[in-house]
Amino acid sequence: MSPFGSHLLVSRWWGEYLTCTQFIFPRAKYPLGLTIIYDNDILYQTVGTKGGESMRDKGIRTRERVLAGATEIFHRQGFSGTSIHDLIRVTGVKKGNLYHYFSSKEEMGLQVLSRARDDFFRFLENSLQGDRPSVQLANHFDSIIRYHESRNLVGGCIFGNTALEMSDRNDTYRDVIHSVFEEWRRRIRDVLKSAVRFGEVRKDLDPEAMARNIVATVEGGIMVARASRNPADLKACLAVLAGILGIDGETVTHGGKQTG
């Protein structure tokens, strides 16, 4: 929290400096009439950059660019396999500026995982669509295939990768990964419960156990397909799941979203 609230209008100077609690702002940098903002230990000025973009907006945009670059390289190389020099090269940000936004590589990695988690939850929301539970599952499987094909199977699943790499070494990372798998399992379970209720799968199906099996099979299929560089391996895993569930395996294997 800012010691002077969310912002301060520069309206009075004491000699060459504006003083506010423990902060001293040089007069040459902050002229009269300029609003400055203090937020999360970072100073932003609201006017004065080219094109009307504020320093705060520029800082946010730079941070987003750093996170986007870090996400891709962590996805491909893992957290341990990515050095600070790799991050500097990919993001185009100097080392000092990198630590301006993140206190450590570990903090950056946690932010990357948190963003990836939020993106994946949106993916679940968008892919589990359809007018019947069986259609929702078929569309979900198809969306998984299309996503990994669009990346040419490079990188695999960032959550599966991180579970293997970091679960025994970093409890904070492990907690994020666990929350992803649990939410994925929960959403699949709820769809399966509806499928049982509407008679789309056999009545003795255990939605909880099957949901865990689906998550584990998808993760394994992604890993095998990544190693072989052949999407047919992932498609085969999902087709078996579709067959067990009695949904349209043809659509899952060959792609093509169902609506009903």
Secondary structure, 3 states (H helix, E strand, C coil): CCCCCCCEECCCCECCEEEECCEEEECCCCCCCCEEEEECCEEEECCCCHHHCCHHHHHHHHHHHHHHHHHHHHHHHCCCCCCHHHHHHHHCCCHHHHHHHCCCHHHHHHHHHHHHHHHHHHHHHHHCCCCCHHHHHHHHHHHHHHHHHHCCCCCCCHHHHHHHHHCCCCHHHHHHHHHHHHHHHHHHHHHHHHHHHCCCCCCCCCHHHHHHHHHHHHHHHHHHHHHHCCHHHHHHHHHHHHHHHCCCHHHHHHCCCCCC
